[in-house]
Amino acid sequence: VNDIVVRGHYAYLATSDDAGELTIVDVANLAATPVKVDAPGSQDGLSLKLFGNTVYLGRAKGTAPQPDVLVVDITHPTAQIG
């Protein structure tokens, strides 16, 4: 885990997991399966910023066309995000 931001009942984790660079954990229900966002490319998730219903995942510098910042709508944090 490279960065953590907590808001309400959810913890948002920037990780080096290639299948879940952004992982969302429901801290009010730890038995629930975390939601993992698999960003394109293989860059690690390094940092997080939350503004409103949007999380910005900063990633290790990559090559085009993989973005260095992934923008994710978290209006429904536990929904499966593609």
C-alpha contacts under 8 A as a table, 3 or more apart, distances in Angstrom:
res1	aa1	res2	aa2	distance
1	V	4	I	7.41
1	V	13	L	6.38
1	V	14	A	5.92
1	V	15	T	4.50
1	V	16	S	6.82
2	N	13	L	7.35
2	N	14	A	5.47
2	N	15	T	5.48
2	N	16	S	7.50
2	N	45	G	7.09
2	N	46	L	5.30
2	N	47	S	6.70
3	D	13	L	5.78
3	D	14	A	5.09
3	D	15	T	7.29
3	D	46	L	6.35
3	D	47	S	5.34
3	D	48	L	6.47
4	I	11	A	6.71
4	I	12	Y	5.61
4	I	13	L	4.66
4	I	14	A	6.47
4	I	47	S	7.95
4	I	48	L	7.14
5	V	11	A	5.79
5	V	12	Y	5.19
5	V	13	L	6.71
5	V	48	L	6.90
5	V	49	K	7.65
5	V	50	L	7.81
6	V	9	H	7.55
6	V	10	Y	5.78
6	V	11	A	4.33
6	V	12	Y	6.15
7	R	10	Y	5.56
7	R	11	A	6.50
9	H	26	D	5.75
9	H	27	V	5.37
9	H	28	A	5.41
10	Y	24	I	6.61
10	Y	25	V	5.55
10	Y	26	D	4.66
10	Y	27	V	5.55
10	Y	28	A	7.55
10	Y	77	P	7.65
11	A	24	I	5.76
11	A	25	V	5.11
11	A	26	D	6.54
11	A	27	V	6.55
12	Y	22	L	6.92
12	Y	23	T	5.89
12	Y	24	I	4.72
12	Y	25	V	6.53
12	Y	48	L	7.84
13	L	21	E	7.84
13	L	22	L	5.66
13	L	23	T	5.09
13	L	24	I	6.35
13	L	25	V	7.99
13	L	48	L	7.68
14	A	21	E	5.67
14	A	22	L	4.99
14	A	23	T	6.69
14	A	44	D	7.87
14	A	45	G	4.65
14	A	46	L	5.55
14	A	47	S	5.88
14	A	48	L	6.49
14	A	57	L	6.93
15	T	20	G	7.04
15	T	21	E	4.81
15	T	22	L	6.28
15	T	23	T	7.34
15	T	44	D	6.24
15	T	45	G	4.93
15	T	46	L	6.62
16	S	20	G	7.70
16	S	21	E	5.79
16	S	43	Q	7.67
16	S	44	D	4.44
16	S	45	G	5.78
16	S	46	L	7.77
17	D	20	G	5.11
17	D	21	E	5.35
17	D	44	D	7.07
18	D	21	E	6.06
18	D	38	D	6.80
18	D	39	A	7.95
18	D	42	S	6.01
18	D	43	Q	7.68
18	D	44	D	7.09
19	A	36	K	7.01
19	A	37	V	7.06
19	A	38	D	4.78
19	A	39	A	7.63
20	G	23	T	5.65
20	G	36	K	4.46
20	G	37	V	4.79
20	G	38	D	4.60
20	G	39	A	7.21
21	E	36	K	7.24
21	E	37	V	6.17
21	E	38	D	5.90
21	E	39	A	6.33
21	E	44	D	6.06
21	E	45	G	4.86
22	L	36	K	5.90
22	L	37	V	5.08
22	L	38	D	7.09
22	L	39	A	7.80
22	L	45	G	6.62
22	L	57	L	7.12
23	T	34	P	6.49
23	T	35	V	5.65
23	T	36	K	4.49
23	T	37	V	6.22
24	I	34	P	5.52
24	I	35	V	5.04
24	I	36	K	6.42
24	I	77	P	7.01
24	I	78	T	7.29
25	V	30	L	7.36
25	V	32	A	7.92
25	V	33	T	7.60
25	V	34	P	4.79
25	V	35	V	6.71
26	D	29	N	5.41
26	D	30	L	6.07
26	D	32	A	6.82
26	D	34	P	6.94
26	D	78	T	7.59
27	V	30	L	5.41
29	N	32	A	5.68
30	L	33	T	7.70
34	P	78	T	7.70
35	V	77	P	7.91
35	V	78	T	6.09
35	V	79	A	7.42
35	V	80	Q	6.43
35	V	81	I	7.60
36	K	80	Q	7.90
36	K	81	I	7.62
37	V	81	I	6.17
37	V	82	G	6.66
38	D	82	G	7.51
39	A	42	S	7.77
39	A	70	L	7.37
40	P	66	Q	6.01
40	P	67	P	7.93
41	G	62	G	7.89
41	G	66	Q	5.84
43	Q	59	R	6.02
43	Q	60	A	5.25
43	Q	61	K	7.08
43	Q	62	G	6.33
44	D	59	R	5.57
44	D	60	A	5.60
45	G	57	L	6.36
45	G	58	G	6.00
45	G	59	R	4.55
45	G	60	A	6.70
46	L	57	L	7.24
46	L	58	G	5.52
46	L	59	R	5.18
46	L	60	A	6.52
47	S	57	L	5.80
47	S	58	G	4.82
47	S	59	R	6.95
48	L	55	V	6.75
48	L	56	Y	5.60
48	L	57	L	4.86
48	L	58	G	6.13
49	K	55	V	5.71
49	K	56	Y	5.17
49	K	57	L	6.89
50	L	53	N	7.39
50	L	54	T	5.86
50	L	55	V	4.51
50	L	56	Y	6.38
51	F	54	T	5.40
51	F	55	V	6.43
53	N	73	D	5.88
53	N	74	I	5.14
53	N	75	T	5.14
54	T	71	V	6.81
54	T	72	V	5.64
54	T	73	D	4.71
54	T	74	I	5.59
54	T	75	T	7.53
55	V	71	V	6.01
55	V	72	V	5.32
55	V	73	D	6.58
55	V	74	I	6.76
56	Y	69	V	6.42
56	Y	70	L	5.75
56	Y	71	V	4.81
56	Y	72	V	6.48
57	L	69	V	5.46
57	L	70	L	5.04
57	L	71	V	6.50
57	L	72	V	7.86
58	G	68	D	6.07
58	G	69	V	4.63
58	G	70	L	6.63
59	R	62	G	7.97
59	R	67	P	7.88
59	R	68	D	5.01
59	R	69	V	5.88
59	R	70	L	7.67
60	A	68	D	6.50
61	K	68	D	5.80
62	G	66	Q	6.31
62	G	67	P	7.22
62	G	68	D	6.48
63	T	66	Q	6.08
64	A	67	P	7.02
67	P	70	L	6.32
73	D	76	H	7.92
74	I	77	P	4.78
76	H	79	A	5.60
